[in-house]
Amino acid sequence: MTVPGLGGKPLKFKDADELRKDAQNYFDSCWEEAWDKVYDKETKKDKWTQQFDRDGNPMMRLRERPTITGLALALGTNRMTLLDYDKRTDELGAIVREAKALVEYYYEKGTSEGDIHPAVGIFALKNFNWTDVLQINTNTQPEQLTPDDIKREIKERTKDRG
């Protein structure tokens, strides 16, 4: 429902708790229990074995890397609508910013650990306002030395020679 005099489309998300729950469900769906195929010498067949950490908890592995578009689709919207919510100053905007930060984290982590090709990671992170800046000094003026500076430099360089 639009507010009279303000125009615009009605809000896609109205309930912050529902939005938070749906976003968490999306991130949870990107993970799965870790199972490995192990050759059983007795039966001479492969069998699947669930992997556990040292505390006995089931290990999880990333099934699908979270993305902004994947998050938007899971929330029943599109990428642009989701990005529009990023600009909001209310709780809905804060939830979207938190979810975007988590997607950013997965790209940063995947790129730094070698799971994502560097070019893909750089491109993706630039969508999160990351920059790669190359500074080139175009100052072609040589350093101006006084006669005393030159004498001191010669003395420093020749003192080790004996």
Contacts in CASP RR format, 6 or more apart in sequence:
PFRMAT RR
TARGET T0000
AUTHOR 0000-0000-0000
METHOD contacts of the structure
MODEL  1
MTVPGLGGKPLKFKDADELRKDAQNYFDSCWEEAWDKVYDKETKKDKWTQ
QFDRDGNPMMRLRERPTITGLALALGTNRMTLLDYDKRTDELGAIVREAK
ALVEYYYEKGTSEGDIHPAVGIFALKNFNWTDVLQINTNTQPEQLTPDDI
KREIKERTKDRG
1 10 0 8 1.000
2 8 0 8 1.000
2 9 0 8 1.000
2 10 0 8 1.000
11 92 0 8 1.000
12 75 0 8 1.000
12 76 0 8 1.000
12 77 0 8 1.000
12 81 0 8 1.000
12 85 0 8 1.000
13 19 0 8 1.000
13 75 0 8 1.000
13 77 0 8 1.000
13 85 0 8 1.000
13 92 0 8 1.000
16 90 0 8 1.000
16 91 0 8 1.000
16 92 0 8 1.000
16 95 0 8 1.000
19 75 0 8 1.000
19 92 0 8 1.000
19 95 0 8 1.000
19 96 0 8 1.000
20 95 0 8 1.000
22 74 0 8 1.000
22 75 0 8 1.000
23 71 0 8 1.000
23 74 0 8 1.000
23 75 0 8 1.000
23 95 0 8 1.000
23 96 0 8 1.000
23 99 0 8 1.000
25 74 0 8 1.000
26 66 0 8 1.000
26 70 0 8 1.000
26 71 0 8 1.000
26 74 0 8 1.000
26 75 0 8 1.000
27 66 0 8 1.000
27 99 0 8 1.000
27 102 0 8 1.000
29 63 0 8 1.000
29 64 0 8 1.000
29 74 0 8 1.000
30 62 0 8 1.000
30 63 0 8 1.000
30 64 0 8 1.000
30 65 0 8 1.000
30 66 0 8 1.000
31 60 0 8 1.000
31 61 0 8 1.000
31 62 0 8 1.000
31 63 0 8 1.000
32 60 0 8 1.000
32 61 0 8 1.000
32 63 0 8 1.000
33 50 0 8 1.000
33 51 0 8 1.000
33 58 0 8 1.000
33 59 0 8 1.000
33 60 0 8 1.000
33 61 0 8 1.000
34 50 0 8 1.000
34 51 0 8 1.000
34 58 0 8 1.000
34 59 0 8 1.000
34 60 0 8 1.000
34 61 0 8 1.000
35 48 0 8 1.000
35 49 0 8 1.000
35 50 0 8 1.000
35 51 0 8 1.000
36 48 0 8 1.000
36 49 0 8 1.000
36 51 0 8 1.000
37 46 0 8 1.000
37 47 0 8 1.000
37 48 0 8 1.000
37 49 0 8 1.000
38 46 0 8 1.000
38 47 0 8 1.000
38 48 0 8 1.000
38 49 0 8 1.000
39 45 0 8 1.000
39 46 0 8 1.000
40 46 0 8 1.000
40 47 0 8 1.000
50 58 0 8 1.000
51 58 0 8 1.000
51 59 0 8 1.000
52 58 0 8 1.000
52 59 0 8 1.000
53 59 0 8 1.000
62 106 0 8 1.000
65 106 0 8 1.000
65 107 0 8 1.000
65 110 0 8 1.000
65 116 0 8 1.000
66 102 0 8 1.000
66 103 0 8 1.000
66 106 0 8 1.000
67 103 0 8 1.000
68 79 0 8 1.000
68 82 0 8 1.000
68 83 0 8 1.000
68 100 0 8 1.000
68 103 0 8 1.000
68 127 0 8 1.000
69 79 0 8 1.000
71 82 0 8 1.000
71 99 0 8 1.000
71 100 0 8 1.000
71 103 0 8 1.000
72 78 0 8 1.000
72 79 0 8 1.000
72 81 0 8 1.000
72 82 0 8 1.000
75 82 0 8 1.000
82 96 0 8 1.000
85 92 0 8 1.000
85 93 0 8 1.000
85 96 0 8 1.000
86 93 0 8 1.000
86 96 0 8 1.000
86 97 0 8 1.000
86 100 0 8 1.000
87 93 0 8 1.000
88 96 0 8 1.000
100 128 0 8 1.000
104 125 0 8 1.000
104 128 0 8 1.000
107 116 0 8 1.000
107 121 0 8 1.000
107 124 0 8 1.000
107 125 0 8 1.000
107 128 0 8 1.000
108 125 0 8 1.000
109 115 0 8 1.000
110 116 0 8 1.000
110 121 0 8 1.000
111 118 0 8 1.000
111 120 0 8 1.000
111 121 0 8 1.000
111 122 0 8 1.000
111 124 0 8 1.000
111 125 0 8 1.000
116 124 0 8 1.000
122 130 0 8 1.000
122 132 0 8 1.000
126 132 0 8 1.000
145 153 0 8 1.000
END
